[in-house]
Amino acid sequence: MALPESVTTCLSQPVHYAICKLGFEKRDTYDINNILSGNGEVCWQAVTEHVCYLESDQSLDYIKSIRSLGPVCESVNLYFKSLTKEQFVIQYASWFHWTNCTEVFLEVFDVLLYTQATEVALGLMKLTSCLERALGDVYLLKGNDCPFLLRDLLASEQLADVFGQAVMNVLRVFIGSPHGLNLRNVLWHGFASPQEIPAKYCAMLLFLTAGLGQLLQTYLLQTKCVLVHRPYVIFISLEELDAYPLNNEIISIAEELVKLSSFVLKIMLPFWIAALTAFKQSRYADSVILLLPQLEVGLRLLFTTTNKCPHRLLTAESSALYTTFDEMLAKHLDNEEVNQLPVVLEEPAMASDFLWDILNHQEGPRVRDRLSHGEINLETFPREVASQIIGFAITLLCRFSHEDIFPPKEHMVIKPLMNCASCYRSRFHPISRLKKQVLECMKSIHLWPELPTVPEEQVQNIKGLEGNAEANTLMLMISEIISQLQHYMPQNCCSSDDPINSVLTERLLVALCDTRICTLYSPRPVLEVVVVLRKMSAQCHQVSQQVIAGAGLRYTQWVNKALRSRQRHNYRRMLNSLKFLSPVLRLILLLITLELVSVHSVCKKNPSDYQQYLKFLKSVLQYTENLVTYTSPEKNKWDETMELTKKTLIKIRKISDRKLMLMHLAT
């Protein structure tokens, strides 16, 4: 592994030149009054005339544009420094309202007054994410689906229609294009150290944002349009993120650890210290914004060393690939060789699973995406999310430090954190979500015995209804299927006296769901099967919820004598159906879980057998979807439910007899 001290920059030579030198080559002093009117409005024409174009095709000449805009940025920076905070607020605060993040932009002005390097970088990261979100809101005035990537957003016709193409070209010089300064990506992906980002570019983007607000106000007055801000994303299931215990003592140890760990590049040390300080000050969004790029840097250092591609530590050029989280977490490199990073992480599945959970899985928090694209309210960023990312980062600091640096007492403090890292299991992979779905559905079905029901003798008085013969037949079929499945379940989980109620229990499902299933790099067939199983589980849960609601309503109507004769007959059929419907739903949940435990066996099937198996799963899914329809308040088709259940049980028994399920392959 490269020594952290030996790395002096993560910017490739052309990128370092563009950001750190190019904009300083013209020594001209530029009069701020050339681009600022007396009432503080931006004279856009005076700014856009500094953007240069190639003679060949009139596309942007980024090199000349950066060089020409350099003195303008310096002038803006000096101008802002000449203002007091009160003067800045009076003159500019209203021009930031369109971003829905006025306070963030006012804070950036404070940063410019003191020009502390880490704060300038942090201010730029927050500014660019908020600006991107606001530009997306403007895009939606004219378009439907807002582009996900900033470069596509800035190049859109919709924004050019509102602000003018020349104005959008100015922005593209600073952000959103790998050919320009590309400040957003260089910072968010951790390529720039604090001292490499000139404060004058932060000042210029603050100035341009105010100017965009001025243009937008004119546009809205002319078109009588109303700018609507999209709601922020709110993190849910925060309790599921509780993986890493964190306290002040651990944070204090971490502050010393960052100075000693080989995971930290020395040029990036100020970012780590600032991130830990922000966390202690309860600035949780700031803490995570500072830390995520540093996790990426540290992992990139490991990635490039273990995969023997040290040149990938630097920013790639516009024609090549950036080495980012997405590539570092992939199974294979772009040359199809196996990625060696998971091996060097010692606990590969644990570290990779956490990173996939926090960054990539669609149902996870996707923290980096949402923060960098401005989808999160920075002021209400939850401590729970920040503490998990910091906790995980500390485990990496420890793993890449010499063991003897810890005194015994500090080792005991940090040990619980390391233990959590070694036993981490994915929370947001589709396999993990399916386990959660199954258990939630089972809890719902367990409420059925507590449902209020009319005494049996009262119901029996209804004439014209058959007895329980059909229901008993179904129960017998369920018992037969259970006996076939017993070989694939934990031992001693079945009583011969009552196989249905002794096997189809929450305890058994909890035990099966506790089985460790590999979630990293799941093959496509595995994910396809999991998708179908999740749909089945969701339908079962909906049936259970409908039964609970319907049974409660019908009971109340019965007691209040509000049911007509036909409705009383239907209620009797419903009660009769519940006797077999509960075991059937529990049986399907058991099948789902047994198949999930063996899901990787699907890769053993040849294409024909795989399609046949998928067809079987989809037929059971179709059954659960029909159940949702038949048990809905609008339908109440209980006789049809019974007939449909019989056909499905026959099909399940047949597949089980022929040993065509995944559980059969796994043994």
Salt bridges, closest charged atoms under 4 A:
GLU25 OE1 - ARG67 NE 2.78
GLU107 OE1 - LYS126 NZ 3.29
ASP110 OD2 - LYS85 NZ 2.94
GLU132 OE1 - ARG184 NE 3.22
GLU132 OE2 - HIS373 ND1 2.61
ASP137 OD2 - HIS229 ND1 3.01
ASP137 OD1 - ARG230 NE 2.66
GLU196 OE2 - HIS16 NE2 3.73
GLU240 OE1 - ARG433 NH1 2.59
GLU240 OE2 - LYS436 NZ 3.46
GLU255 OE2 - LYS280 NZ 2.73
GLU256 OE2 - LYS259 NZ 3.70
ASP286 OD1 - LYS126 NZ 2.90
ASP286 OD2 - ARG283 NH1 2.60
GLU296 OE2 - HIS189 ND1 3.05
GLU296 OE2 - ARG300 NH2 3.12
GLU296 OE1 - ARG368 NH1 2.54
GLU327 OE1 - ARG312 NH2 2.65
ASP357 OD1 - HIS361 NE2 3.96
GLU363 OE2 - ARG534 NH1 2.57
ASP369 OD2 - ARG366 NE 3.85
GLU375 OE1 - ARG370 NE 3.92
GLU440 OE2 - LYS436 NZ 3.12
GLU480 OE1 - ARG653 NH1 2.57
GLU506 OE2 - LYS443 NZ 3.15
ASP514 OD1 - ARG425 NH1 3.80
GLU528 OE2 - ARG524 NE 3.21
ASP639 OD2 - ARG573 NE 3.17
